[in-house]
Amino acid sequence: MKKYNIAIVNGDGIGNEIVPASWSVLEAAAAAYQFELQSTSFPWGAGYYKEHGDFMPADGLETLAQFDAILFGAVGLPEVNDTLPFKLYTAKVRTHFQQYVNYRPVKLLPGVEGPLRHKQVEDIDFVVLRENTEGEFVQNGKVFYPEEPHGLATETNVFTRAGIERVAHYAFQLARKRRNHVTNVTKSNTMINTLAYWDHVMEQVAAQYPDVEYRKMYVDAASANFVLRPEIFDVVITTNMIGDILSDLGGAIMGSLGLGPSGNLRPEKDQPSMFEPIHGSAPDIAGQGIANPIGQIWSGALMLEHLGEEEAAAAIVGAIERSLQEGIKTKDLGGSASTGDVADAVIANLSVPA
Protein backbone atom coordinates (compact mmCIF):
# COMPACT_ATOMS: atom_id res chain seq x y z
CA MET A 1 0.00 0.00 0.00
CA LYS A 2 1.36 3.41 -0.97
CA LYS A 3 1.98 5.84 1.87
CA TYR A 4 2.16 9.62 1.72
CA ASN A 5 3.49 11.89 4.45
CA ILE A 6 1.64 15.22 4.50
CA ALA A 7 2.50 18.42 6.38
CA ILE A 8 -0.61 20.25 7.56
CA VAL A 9 -0.54 23.99 8.22
CA ASN A 10 -4.00 25.22 9.17
CA GLY A 11 -2.80 28.81 9.43
CA ASP A 12 -5.21 31.34 10.86
CA GLY A 13 -8.91 32.15 10.98
CA ILE A 14 -11.10 29.68 9.13
CA GLY A 15 -8.05 27.61 8.27
CA ASN A 16 -8.55 25.89 11.62
CA GLU A 17 -11.99 24.71 10.45
CA ILE A 18 -11.68 24.04 6.73
CA VAL A 19 -8.35 22.18 6.81
CA PRO A 20 -9.63 19.53 9.28
CA ALA A 21 -12.78 19.23 7.13
CA SER A 22 -10.62 18.65 4.05
CA TRP A 23 -8.44 16.15 5.88
CA SER A 24 -11.48 14.09 6.90
CA VAL A 25 -12.42 13.80 3.22
CA LEU A 26 -8.87 12.87 2.25
CA GLU A 27 -8.77 10.13 4.89
CA ALA A 28 -12.07 8.73 3.60
CA ALA A 29 -10.73 8.74 0.04
CA ALA A 30 -7.51 7.05 1.14
CA ALA A 31 -9.47 4.29 2.85
CA ALA A 32 -11.69 3.78 -0.18
CA TYR A 33 -8.86 3.80 -2.73
CA GLN A 34 -6.37 1.86 -0.63
CA PHE A 35 -3.48 4.17 0.10
CA GLU A 36 -2.28 5.61 3.38
CA LEU A 37 -2.02 9.22 4.48
CA GLN A 38 0.09 10.24 7.44
CA SER A 39 0.10 13.80 8.72
CA THR A 40 1.98 16.13 11.01
CA SER A 41 0.43 19.48 11.92
CA PHE A 42 2.32 22.72 12.44
CA PRO A 43 0.79 25.76 14.22
CA TRP A 44 2.39 28.33 11.92
CA GLY A 45 0.97 31.60 10.66
CA ALA A 46 0.08 35.06 11.97
CA GLY A 47 -0.93 33.66 15.36
CA TYR A 48 2.49 32.03 15.64
CA TYR A 49 4.08 35.34 14.62
CA LYS A 50 2.37 37.14 17.50
CA GLU A 51 4.10 34.79 19.95
CA HIS A 52 7.42 34.13 18.24
CA GLY A 53 8.09 37.04 15.86
CA ASP A 54 8.02 34.91 12.72
CA PHE A 55 5.47 32.89 10.77
CA MET A 56 7.47 29.68 11.17
CA PRO A 57 10.56 28.63 13.09
CA ALA A 58 14.03 29.10 11.63
CA ASP A 59 14.19 25.46 10.54
CA GLY A 60 10.62 25.44 9.19
CA LEU A 61 11.60 24.99 5.54
CA GLU A 62 13.96 22.15 6.44
CA THR A 63 11.08 20.52 8.30
CA LEU A 64 8.68 20.86 5.36
CA ALA A 65 11.26 19.41 2.97
CA GLN A 66 10.78 16.01 4.62
CA PHE A 67 7.15 15.72 3.45
CA ASP A 68 5.56 14.59 0.20
CA ALA A 69 3.20 17.58 0.11
CA ILE A 70 1.85 20.45 2.20
CA LEU A 71 -1.86 21.00 2.86
CA PHE A 72 -2.26 24.65 3.79
CA GLY A 73 -5.21 26.80 4.86
CA ALA A 74 -4.57 30.54 4.92
CA VAL A 75 -2.53 32.99 6.97
CA GLY A 76 -3.31 36.47 8.24
CA LEU A 77 -4.94 38.27 11.15
CA PRO A 78 -6.21 41.86 11.34
CA GLU A 79 -3.73 42.81 14.04
CA VAL A 80 -0.73 41.58 11.99
CA ASN A 81 0.70 43.72 9.17
CA ASP A 82 -0.86 42.37 5.97
CA THR A 83 2.43 42.55 4.05
CA LEU A 84 3.93 39.87 6.28
CA PRO A 85 1.95 36.68 5.43
CA PHE A 86 3.25 36.66 1.85
CA LYS A 87 6.76 37.70 2.77
CA LEU A 88 7.25 35.43 5.77
CA TYR A 89 5.27 32.36 4.77
CA THR A 90 3.68 32.00 1.34
CA ALA A 91 6.43 33.40 -0.87
CA LYS A 92 9.05 31.81 1.34
CA VAL A 93 7.64 28.32 0.78
CA ARG A 94 6.92 28.83 -2.93
CA THR A 95 10.39 30.11 -3.76
CA HIS A 96 12.37 27.78 -1.49
CA PHE A 97 10.78 24.69 -3.01
CA GLN A 98 10.63 26.23 -6.50
CA GLN A 99 6.89 25.73 -6.76
CA TYR A 100 6.89 27.63 -10.04
CA VAL A 101 3.39 26.71 -11.20
CA ASN A 102 0.33 28.08 -9.45
CA TYR A 103 -2.54 25.92 -10.71
CA ARG A 104 -6.08 27.25 -10.27
CA PRO A 105 -9.07 25.52 -11.87
CA VAL A 106 -12.02 27.73 -12.77
CA LYS A 107 -15.13 25.60 -13.16
CA LEU A 108 -18.83 26.22 -12.69
CA LEU A 109 -19.97 23.33 -10.53
CA PRO A 110 -23.33 21.60 -10.98
CA GLY A 111 -25.82 22.84 -8.41
CA VAL A 112 -24.21 26.28 -8.10
CA GLU A 113 -25.90 29.33 -9.55
CA GLY A 114 -23.05 31.49 -10.80
CA PRO A 115 -23.32 35.24 -11.28
CA LEU A 116 -23.20 34.98 -15.09
CA ARG A 117 -26.86 34.36 -15.77
CA HIS A 118 -26.48 33.12 -19.37
CA LYS A 119 -23.59 30.74 -18.72
CA GLN A 120 -23.96 27.03 -18.02
CA VAL A 121 -21.63 24.40 -16.55
CA GLU A 122 -20.13 23.65 -19.95
CA ASP A 123 -19.24 27.33 -20.50
CA ILE A 124 -16.93 27.78 -17.51
CA ASP A 125 -14.21 25.14 -17.35
CA PHE A 126 -10.63 26.36 -17.65
CA VAL A 127 -7.38 26.55 -15.69
CA VAL A 128 -5.39 29.65 -14.76
CA LEU A 129 -1.67 28.92 -14.57
CA ARG A 130 0.32 31.63 -12.84
CA GLU A 131 4.09 31.84 -12.85
CA ASN A 132 4.69 31.55 -9.14
CA THR A 133 8.27 32.51 -8.24
CA GLU A 134 9.30 35.45 -10.44
CA GLY A 135 7.62 38.40 -12.12
CA GLU A 136 6.06 41.21 -10.18
CA PHE A 137 6.15 39.57 -6.74
CA VAL A 138 9.88 39.12 -6.18
CA GLN A 139 9.87 42.14 -3.83
CA ASN A 140 12.97 43.52 -5.50
CA GLY A 141 12.63 47.19 -4.61
CA LYS A 142 13.20 49.87 -2.03
CA VAL A 143 11.62 52.97 -0.51
CA PHE A 144 13.84 56.04 -0.36
CA TYR A 145 13.18 58.98 2.00
CA PRO A 146 9.56 57.94 2.63
CA GLU A 147 8.55 61.01 4.63
CA GLU A 148 10.39 63.57 2.54
CA PRO A 149 8.93 65.63 -0.34
CA HIS A 150 11.38 63.88 -2.67
CA GLY A 151 10.49 60.40 -1.40
CA LEU A 152 10.25 57.62 -3.96
CA ALA A 153 9.65 53.88 -4.16
CA THR A 154 10.78 51.29 -6.68
CA GLU A 155 9.67 47.76 -7.50
CA THR A 156 11.53 45.83 -10.19
CA ASN A 157 9.94 42.90 -12.00
CA VAL A 158 12.18 39.92 -12.69
CA PHE A 159 11.62 37.60 -15.66
CA THR A 160 14.16 34.97 -16.70
CA ARG A 161 14.17 32.79 -19.80
CA ALA A 162 14.40 29.66 -17.66
CA GLY A 163 11.50 30.78 -15.46
CA ILE A 164 9.26 31.58 -18.44
CA GLU A 165 10.15 28.45 -20.37
CA ARG A 166 9.43 25.99 -17.57
CA VAL A 167 5.96 27.33 -16.80
CA ALA A 168 5.21 27.65 -20.53
CA HIS A 169 6.08 24.00 -21.17
CA TYR A 170 3.83 23.01 -18.29
CA ALA A 171 0.97 25.01 -19.85
CA PHE A 172 1.27 23.43 -23.28
CA GLN A 173 1.63 19.93 -21.88
CA LEU A 174 -1.47 20.50 -19.74
CA ALA A 175 -3.39 21.77 -22.79
CA ARG A 176 -2.63 18.51 -24.58
CA LYS A 177 -4.48 16.71 -21.78
CA ARG A 178 -7.43 19.12 -22.01
CA ARG A 179 -8.73 20.89 -25.13
CA ASN A 180 -5.46 21.86 -26.85
CA HIS A 181 -5.69 25.61 -26.39
CA VAL A 182 -3.39 28.04 -24.56
CA THR A 183 -4.07 31.73 -23.98
CA ASN A 184 -1.12 33.88 -22.92
CA VAL A 185 -2.46 36.82 -20.89
CA THR A 186 -0.01 39.71 -20.94
CA LYS A 187 0.34 43.50 -20.97
CA SER A 188 3.31 43.82 -23.29
CA ASN A 189 1.86 46.80 -25.12
CA THR A 190 2.74 48.96 -22.10
CA MET A 191 5.32 46.88 -20.21
CA ILE A 192 7.50 46.89 -23.28
CA ASN A 193 10.57 45.24 -21.77
CA THR A 194 9.63 42.56 -19.25
CA LEU A 195 6.33 41.42 -20.71
CA ALA A 196 7.50 41.78 -24.28
CA TYR A 197 10.28 39.38 -23.30
CA TRP A 198 7.69 37.13 -21.64
CA ASP A 199 5.73 37.06 -24.90
CA HIS A 200 8.85 36.44 -26.97
CA VAL A 201 9.86 33.38 -24.95
CA MET A 202 6.24 32.18 -24.76
CA GLU A 203 5.99 32.28 -28.56
CA GLN A 204 9.22 30.31 -28.92
CA VAL A 205 7.84 27.59 -26.64
CA ALA A 206 4.48 27.66 -28.46
CA ALA A 207 6.28 26.86 -31.73
CA GLN A 208 7.35 23.54 -30.18
CA TYR A 209 3.69 22.52 -29.76
CA PRO A 210 2.16 22.93 -33.25
CA ASP A 211 -0.79 20.73 -32.22
CA VAL A 212 -1.84 23.24 -29.53
CA GLU A 213 -3.63 26.42 -30.57
CA TYR A 214 -1.91 29.50 -29.12
CA ARG A 215 -3.31 32.99 -28.61
CA LYS A 216 -2.02 36.16 -26.95
CA MET A 217 -4.50 38.39 -25.13
CA TYR A 218 -3.97 41.59 -23.16
CA VAL A 219 -5.13 41.44 -19.56
CA ASP A 220 -7.79 44.10 -19.96
CA ALA A 221 -9.42 42.10 -22.75
CA ALA A 222 -8.98 38.87 -20.81
CA SER A 223 -10.71 40.37 -17.75
CA ALA A 224 -13.71 41.30 -19.87
CA ASN A 225 -13.77 37.92 -21.59
CA PHE A 226 -13.68 36.03 -18.28
CA VAL A 227 -17.10 37.58 -17.71
CA LEU A 228 -18.50 37.84 -21.23
CA ARG A 229 -17.01 34.78 -22.97
CA PRO A 230 -15.47 32.38 -20.44
CA GLU A 231 -16.11 29.49 -22.83
CA ILE A 232 -13.21 30.60 -25.08
CA PHE A 233 -10.60 29.70 -22.45
CA ASP A 234 -8.92 26.35 -21.82
CA VAL A 235 -5.44 26.87 -20.32
CA VAL A 236 -4.61 30.45 -19.36
CA ILE A 237 -0.92 31.17 -18.73
CA THR A 238 0.11 34.46 -17.18
CA THR A 239 2.47 36.25 -14.81
CA ASN A 240 2.56 36.23 -11.03
CA MET A 241 0.54 39.38 -10.36
CA ILE A 242 -1.82 39.15 -13.33
CA GLY A 243 -2.55 35.55 -12.40
CA ASP A 244 -3.18 36.46 -8.77
CA ILE A 245 -5.88 38.92 -9.84
CA LEU A 246 -7.41 36.92 -12.69
CA SER A 247 -7.71 33.72 -10.68
CA ASP A 248 -9.78 35.56 -8.05
CA LEU A 249 -12.00 36.83 -10.84
CA GLY A 250 -12.24 33.20 -11.90
CA GLY A 251 -13.36 32.26 -8.41
CA ALA A 252 -16.00 34.96 -8.53
CA ILE A 253 -17.53 33.68 -11.79
CA MET A 254 -17.69 30.23 -10.19
CA GLY A 255 -20.10 31.68 -7.65
CA SER A 256 -17.90 32.12 -4.57
CA LEU A 257 -14.24 32.47 -3.68
CA GLY A 258 -14.98 29.72 -1.16
CA LEU A 259 -15.12 27.23 -4.04
CA GLY A 260 -11.71 27.90 -5.54
CA PRO A 261 -8.77 25.51 -5.07
CA SER A 262 -5.13 25.94 -5.97
CA GLY A 263 -1.88 24.08 -6.08
CA ASN A 264 1.60 25.57 -5.81
CA LEU A 265 3.31 22.92 -7.88
CA ARG A 266 6.83 21.66 -8.20
CA PRO A 267 6.11 19.51 -11.29
CA GLU A 268 9.38 17.60 -10.99
CA LYS A 269 8.19 16.27 -7.59
CA ASP A 270 11.70 16.38 -6.16
CA GLN A 271 10.49 18.88 -3.54
CA PRO A 272 7.08 19.19 -1.89
CA SER A 273 4.22 21.10 -3.48
CA MET A 274 1.71 23.09 -1.42
CA PHE A 275 -2.08 23.08 -1.81
CA GLU A 276 -4.40 25.82 -0.56
CA PRO A 277 -7.76 27.46 -1.32
CA ILE A 278 -7.68 30.78 -3.17
CA HIS A 279 -9.37 32.76 -0.40
CA GLY A 280 -7.91 34.26 2.76
CA SER A 281 -8.20 33.45 6.44
CA ALA A 282 -11.55 35.32 6.88
CA PRO A 283 -11.13 35.98 10.62
CA ASP A 284 -14.50 37.77 10.67
CA ILE A 285 -16.34 34.43 10.33
CA ALA A 286 -13.81 32.20 12.09
CA GLY A 287 -15.18 29.92 14.79
CA GLN A 288 -18.78 30.10 13.57
CA GLY A 289 -18.76 26.85 11.59
CA ILE A 290 -20.10 28.55 8.47
CA ALA A 291 -16.96 28.70 6.30
CA ASN A 292 -17.19 27.01 2.92
CA PRO A 293 -14.66 24.14 2.91
CA ILE A 294 -15.06 23.21 -0.77
CA GLY A 295 -12.03 25.18 -1.97
CA GLN A 296 -9.95 23.45 0.68
CA ILE A 297 -11.42 20.02 -0.04
CA TRP A 298 -10.82 20.49 -3.75
CA SER A 299 -7.27 21.63 -3.01
CA GLY A 300 -6.83 18.31 -1.22
CA ALA A 301 -8.04 16.56 -4.37
CA LEU A 302 -5.44 18.47 -6.41
CA MET A 303 -2.84 17.23 -3.92
CA LEU A 304 -3.89 13.62 -4.47
CA GLU A 305 -3.82 14.11 -8.24
CA HIS A 306 -0.30 15.52 -8.00
CA LEU A 307 0.78 12.55 -5.87
CA GLY A 308 -0.53 10.14 -8.51
CA GLU A 309 -3.85 9.17 -6.92
CA GLU A 310 -5.94 10.38 -9.87
CA GLU A 311 -8.93 8.12 -9.23
CA ALA A 312 -9.32 9.24 -5.64
CA ALA A 313 -8.93 12.88 -6.69
CA ALA A 314 -11.64 12.54 -9.34
CA ALA A 315 -13.89 10.81 -6.81
CA ILE A 316 -13.59 13.77 -4.43
CA VAL A 317 -14.47 16.28 -7.16
CA GLY A 318 -17.43 14.12 -8.18
CA ALA A 319 -18.56 13.95 -4.55
CA ILE A 320 -18.34 17.75 -4.27
CA GLU A 321 -20.55 18.09 -7.33
CA ARG A 322 -23.13 15.57 -6.06
CA SER A 323 -23.25 17.27 -2.66
CA LEU A 324 -23.90 20.67 -4.24
CA GLN A 325 -26.60 19.20 -6.46
CA GLU A 326 -28.26 17.85 -3.30
CA GLY A 327 -28.37 21.40 -1.97
CA ILE A 328 -25.67 21.00 0.69
CA LYS A 329 -24.39 24.57 0.59
CA THR A 330 -22.86 27.00 3.05
CA LYS A 331 -24.08 30.54 3.63
CA ASP A 332 -21.94 32.10 0.88
CA LEU A 333 -23.83 29.96 -1.65
CA GLY A 334 -27.24 30.79 -0.21
CA GLY A 335 -27.50 27.67 1.95
CA SER A 336 -27.48 26.88 5.65
CA ALA A 337 -25.07 23.93 5.83
CA SER A 338 -22.18 24.09 8.25
CA THR A 339 -18.55 23.46 7.39
CA GLY A 340 -18.86 19.99 8.88
CA ASP A 341 -22.13 19.28 7.04
CA VAL A 342 -20.40 19.86 3.71
CA ALA A 343 -17.48 17.59 4.58
CA ASP A 344 -19.85 14.86 5.77
CA ALA A 345 -21.87 15.12 2.55
CA VAL A 346 -18.76 14.87 0.39
CA ILE A 347 -17.65 11.78 2.31
CA ALA A 348 -21.10 10.22 1.93
CA ASN A 349 -21.05 10.91 -1.81
CA LEU A 350 -17.58 9.48 -2.45
CA SER A 351 -17.73 6.81 -5.14
CA VAL A 352 -16.08 3.57 -4.09
CA PRO A 353 -13.97 1.62 -6.61
CA ALA A 354 -15.51 -1.61 -7.84
C-alpha positions in Angstrom: 0.0 0.0 0.0 1.4 3.4 -1.0 2.0 5.8 1.9 2.2 9.6 1.7 3.5 11.9 4.4 1.6 15.2 4.5 2.5 18.4 6.4 -0.6 20.3 7.6 -0.5 24.0 8.2 -4.0 25.2 9.2 -2.8 28.8 9.4 -5.2 31.3 10.9 -8.9 32.2 11.0 -11.1 29.7 9.1 -8.0 27.6 8.3 -8.6 25.9 11.6 -12.0 24.7 10.4 -11.7 24.0 6.7 -8.4 22.2 6.8 -9.6 19.5 9.3 -12.8 19.2 7.1 -10.6 18.6 4.1 -8.4 16.1 5.9 -11.5 14.1 6.9 -12.4 13.8 3.2 -8.9 12.9 2.3 -8.8 10.1 4.9 -12.1 8.7 3.6 -10.7 8.7 0.0 -7.5 7.1 1.1 -9.5 4.3 2.9 -11.7 3.8 -0.2 -8.9 3.8 -2.7 -6.4 1.9 -0.6 -3.5 4.2 0.1 -2.3 5.6 3.4 -2.0 9.2 4.5 0.1 10.2 7.4 0.1 13.8 8.7 2.0 16.1 11.0 0.4 19.5 11.9 2.3 22.7 12.4 0.8 25.8 14.2 2.4 28.3 11.9 1.0 31.6 10.7 0.1 35.1 12.0 -0.9 33.7 15.4 2.5 32.0 15.6 4.1 35.3 14.6 2.4 37.1 17.5 4.1 34.8 20.0 7.4 34.1 18.2 8.1 37.0 15.9 8.0 34.9 12.7 5.5 32.9 10.8 7.5 29.7 11.2 10.6 28.6 13.1 14.0 29.1 11.6 14.2 25.5 10.5 10.6 25.4 9.2 11.6 25.0 5.5 14.0 22.2 6.4 11.1 20.5 8.3 8.7 20.9 5.4 11.3 19.4 3.0 10.8 16.0 4.6 7.2 15.7 3.5 5.6 14.6 0.2 3.2 17.6 0.1 1.8 20.4 2.2 -1.9 21.0 2.9 -2.3 24.7 3.8 -5.2 26.8 4.9 -4.6 30.5 4.9 -2.5 33.0 7.0 -3.3 36.5 8.2 -4.9 38.3 11.2 -6.2 41.9 11.3 -3.7 42.8 14.0 -0.7 41.6 12.0 0.7 43.7 9.2 -0.9 42.4 6.0 2.4 42.5 4.0 3.9 39.9 6.3 2.0 36.7 5.4 3.2 36.7 1.9 6.8 37.7 2.8 7.2 35.4 5.8 5.3 32.4 4.8 3.7 32.0 1.3 6.4 33.4 -0.9 9.1 31.8 1.3 7.6 28.3 0.8 6.9 28.8 -2.9 10.4 30.1 -3.8 12.4 27.8 -1.5 10.8 24.7 -3.0 10.6 26.2 -6.5 6.9 25.7 -6.8 6.9 27.6 -10.0 3.4 26.7 -11.2 0.3 28.1 -9.5 -2.5 25.9 -10.7 -6.1 27.3 -10.3 -9.1 25.5 -11.9 -12.0 27.7 -12.8 -15.1 25.6 -13.2 -18.8 26.2 -12.7 -20.0 23.3 -10.5 -23.3 21.6 -11.0 -25.8 22.8 -8.4 -24.2 26.3 -8.1 -25.9 29.3 -9.6 -23.1 31.5 -10.8 -23.3 35.2 -11.3 -23.2 35.0 -15.1 -26.9 34.4 -15.8 -26.5 33.1 -19.4 -23.6 30.7 -18.7 -24.0 27.0 -18.0 -21.6 24.4 -16.5 -20.1 23.6 -20.0 -19.2 27.3 -20.5 -16.9 27.8 -17.5 -14.2 25.1 -17.4 -10.6 26.4 -17.7 -7.4 26.5 -15.7 -5.4 29.6 -14.8 -1.7 28.9 -14.6 0.3 31.6 -12.8 4.1 31.8 -12.9 4.7 31.5 -9.1 8.3 32.5 -8.2 9.3 35.4 -10.4 7.6 38.4 -12.1 6.1 41.2 -10.2 6.1 39.6 -6.7 9.9 39.1 -6.2 9.9 42.1 -3.8 13.0 43.5 -5.5 12.6 47.2 -4.6 13.2 49.9 -2.0 11.6 53.0 -0.5 13.8 56.0 -0.4 13.2 59.0 2.0 9.6 57.9 2.6 8.6 61.0 4.6 10.4 63.6 2.5 8.9 65.6 -0.3 11.4 63.9 -2.7 10.5 60.4 -1.4 10.2 57.6 -4.0 9.7 53.9 -4.2 10.8 51.3 -6.7 9.7 47.8 -7.5 11.5 45.8 -10.2 9.9 42.9 -12.0 12.2 39.9 -12.7 11.6 37.6 -15.7 14.2 35.0 -16.7 14.2 32.8 -19.8 14.4 29.7 -17.7 11.5 30.8 -15.5 9.3 31.6 -18.4 10.2 28.4 -20.4 9.4 26.0 -17.6 6.0 27.3 -16.8 5.2 27.6 -20.5 6.1 24.0 -21.2 3.8 23.0 -18.3 1.0 25.0 -19.8 1.3 23.4 -23.3 1.6 19.9 -21.9 -1.5 20.5 -19.7 -3.4 21.8 -22.8 -2.6 18.5 -24.6 -4.5 16.7 -21.8 -7.4 19.1 -22.0 -8.7 20.9 -25.1 -5.5 21.9 -26.9 -5.7 25.6 -26.4 -3.4 28.0 -24.6 -4.1 31.7 -24.0 -1.1 33.9 -22.9 -2.5 36.8 -20.9 0.0 39.7 -20.9 0.3 43.5 -21.0 3.3 43.8 -23.3 1.9 46.8 -25.1 2.7 49.0 -22.1 5.3 46.9 -20.2 7.5 46.9 -23.3 10.6 45.2 -21.8 9.6 42.6 -19.2 6.3 41.4 -20.7 7.5 41.8 -24.3 10.3 39.4 -23.3 7.7 37.1 -21.6 5.7 37.1 -24.9 8.9 36.4 -27.0 9.9 33.4 -25.0 6.2 32.2 -24.8 6.0 32.3 -28.6 9.2 30.3 -28.9 7.8 27.6 -26.6 4.5 27.7 -28.5 6.3 26.9 -31.7 7.4 23.5 -30.2 3.7 22.5 -29.8 2.2 22.9 -33.3 -0.8 20.7 -32.2 -1.8 23.2 -29.5 -3.6 26.4 -30.6 -1.9 29.5 -29.1 -3.3 33.0 -28.6 -2.0 36.2 -26.9 -4.5 38.4 -25.1 -4.0 41.6 -23.2 -5.1 41.4 -19.6 -7.8 44.1 -20.0 -9.4 42.1 -22.8 -9.0 38.9 -20.8 -10.7 40.4 -17.8 -13.7 41.3 -19.9 -13.8 37.9 -21.6 -13.7 36.0 -18.3 -17.1 37.6 -17.7 -18.5 37.8 -21.2 -17.0 34.8 -23.0 -15.5 32.4 -20.4 -16.1 29.5 -22.8 -13.2 30.6 -25.1 -10.6 29.7 -22.5 -8.9 26.3 -21.8 -5.4 26.9 -20.3 -4.6 30.4 -19.4 -0.9 31.2 -18.7 0.1 34.5 -17.2 2.5 36.2 -14.8 2.6 36.2 -11.0 0.5 39.4 -10.4 -1.8 39.1 -13.3 -2.5 35.5 -12.4 -3.2 36.5 -8.8 -5.9 38.9 -9.8 -7.4 36.9 -12.7 -7.7 33.7 -10.7 -9.8 35.6 -8.0 -12.0 36.8 -10.8 -12.2 33.2 -11.9 -13.4 32.3 -8.4 -16.0 35.0 -8.5 -17.5 33.7 -11.8 -17.7 30.2 -10.2 -20.1 31.7 -7.6 -17.9 32.1 -4.6 -14.2 32.5 -3.7 -15.0 29.7 -1.2 -15.1 27.2 -4.0 -11.7 27.9 -5.5 -8.8 25.5 -5.1 -5.1 25.9 -6.0 -1.9 24.1 -6.1 1.6 25.6 -5.8 3.3 22.9 -7.9 6.8 21.7 -8.2 6.1 19.5 -11.3 9.4 17.6 -11.0 8.2 16.3 -7.6 11.7 16.4 -6.2 10.5 18.9 -3.5 7.1 19.2 -1.9 4.2 21.1 -3.5 1.7 23.1 -1.4 -2.1 23.1 -1.8 -4.4 25.8 -0.6 -7.8 27.5 -1.3 -7.7 30.8 -3.2 -9.4 32.8 -0.4 -7.9 34.3 2.8 -8.2 33.5 6.4 -11.5 35.3 6.9 -11.1 36.0 10.6 -14.5 37.8 10.7 -16.3 34.4 10.3 -13.8 32.2 12.1 -15.2 29.9 14.8 -18.8 30.1 13.6 -18.8 26.8 11.6 -20.1 28.6 8.5 -17.0 28.7 6.3 -17.2 27.0 2.9 -14.7 24.1 2.9 -15.1 23.2 -0.8 -12.0 25.2 -2.0 -10.0 23.5 0.7 -11.4 20.0 0.0 -10.8 20.5 -3.8 -7.3 21.6 -3.0 -6.8 18.3 -1.2 -8.0 16.6 -4.4 -5.4 18.5 -6.4 -2.8 17.2 -3.9 -3.9 13.6 -4.5 -3.8 14.1 -8.2 -0.3 15.5 -8.0 0.8 12.5 -5.9 -0.5 10.1 -8.5 -3.9 9.2 -6.9 -5.9 10.4 -9.9 -8.9 8.1 -9.2 -9.3 9.2 -5.6 -8.9 12.9 -6.7 -11.6 12.5 -9.3 -13.9 10.8 -6.8 -13.6 13.8 -4.4 -14.5 16.3 -7.2 -17.4 14.1 -8.2 -18.6 13.9 -4.6 -18.3 17.7 -4.3 -20.6 18.1 -7.3 -23.1 15.6 -6.1 -23.3 17.3 -2.7 -23.9 20.7 -4.2 -26.6 19.2 -6.5 -28.3 17.8 -3.3 -28.4 21.4 -2.0 -25.7 21.0 0.7 -24.4 24.6 0.6 -22.9 27.0 3.1 -24.1 30.5 3.6 -21.9 32.1 0.9 -23.8 30.0 -1.6 -27.2 30.8 -0.2 -27.5 27.7 1.9 -27.5 26.9 5.6 -25.1 23.9 5.8 -22.2 24.1 8.3 -18.5 23.5 7.4 -18.9 20.0 8.9 -22.1 19.3 7.0 -20.4 19.9 3.7 -17.5 17.6 4.6 -19.8 14.9 5.8 -21.9 15.1 2.5 -18.8 14.9 0.4 -17.6 11.8 2.3 -21.1 10.2 1.9 -21.1 10.9 -1.8 -17.6 9.5 -2.5 -17.7 6.8 -5.1 -16.1 3.6 -4.1 -14.0 1.6 -6.6 -15.5 -1.6 -7.8 
